Amino acid sequence: MIKAILFDYDGVIVDSFENVFKVYKNICSLFKVACPSDIEEFRKVYGYNYFECLTNLGIDESNFNQINDIYKTEISKMENKLFPGMKEVIHNLSKDYDLYLVSASFKQEIIPKLKDNNIFKDFKEIYSGGENKVRKNVTVSNILDKYNYNVDDLFLLEIETLIMTVLRR
């Protein structure tokens, strides 16, 4: 029986990819590398995470830390809109389940946006990128241990899960 739901942030709670694209266009300009001109081509380059994206764009790994700082600053300034109805879904689910947010996005981006949308308090705990380098498999194991859940007690709601659910219809 499900007792807890683990949410991803980008692509599940907020539609952030257009802003990610805008930030990367600026980064590419600063580092004088080519960036796809449209968002669909950028999706192909982005890959699974920003490390893969930077590599695919041909940015030297020695610049990753500097780019990371630029990205955190720029993405935090942007307004990512919640997907329609997501606020209500989170509020309603929090009445019956423990909710956790597990994301590679940075806390300085996530926390203010959750607070602005009045859904911060709906989450029992937030695991985010940056200072604690979220790795989903490790984070899920930590949640299982910390809160004494078994695997059947958790439901992981991430973009990959949503895609597979839609494809099965």
Beta strands, then each sheet from edge to edge (+ up, - down):
strand 1: 4-7
strand 2: 14-15
strand 3: 81-82
strand 4: 98-106
strand 5: 125-129
strand 6: 154-157
sheet 1: 5+ 4+ 1+ 6+
sheet 2: 2+ 3-
end
